[in-house]
Amino acid sequence: MAGDLVRLSKFLSLVLRHEPQRIGLSLDPQGWVAVDELLAAAAQAGTPLTREELERVVVTNDKKRFAFSPDGSRIRASQGHSVEVELGLPPTVPPERLFHGTATRFVDSIRAEGLRAQSRQHVHLSPDEETAVKVGQRHGKPVVLAVRAAAMHGARHAFYLSDNGVWLTAAVPPGYLEFPG
């Protein structure tokens, strides 16, 4: 069953964050889609899932990647979109430091250019080093960069806190980064 949930989570990430059109979905401007519409489109695309399976994926996902609307009729990805959405998150004052996990092979370009959103809408930052290490491990040998978030905020850079605890910002200029060793 756990393998099925991982497979369904990856499918939901694809269609709710990156390629809704792949199964004929259209997200609203805030990234929401009706649950019934998602279930029908998934079945039509050859990935049938029940409402119960969908709820299990949402509830058990350790990164809380997905959220239901308060009435449970809609679903969206909490962050990480490459398609344009406006999550409606209010600007939020960040802590003194945030962290970004990446692979060592990217450090030279980050030193030169800072952190950029790349194919996503925002740079993703972690509230603690442990989470950042886990993120970095997904890309190779991990390295954790500290981000002087309070200083950035003081210089009028906007920060947003997603529903699943990931901090978002448009970019991090090199001068606000601290590199290890």
Beta strands, then each sheet from edge to edge (+ up, - down):
strand 1: 33-34
strand 2: 66-68
strand 3: 74-77
strand 4: 98-103
strand 5: 115-116
strand 6: 123-125
strand 7: 142-147
strand 8: 160-161
strand 9: 167-169
strand 10: 171-172
strand 11: 177-178
sheet 1: 1+ 3- 2+
sheet 2: 4+ 7- 11+
sheet 3: 5+ 10-
sheet 4: 6+ 9- 8+
end
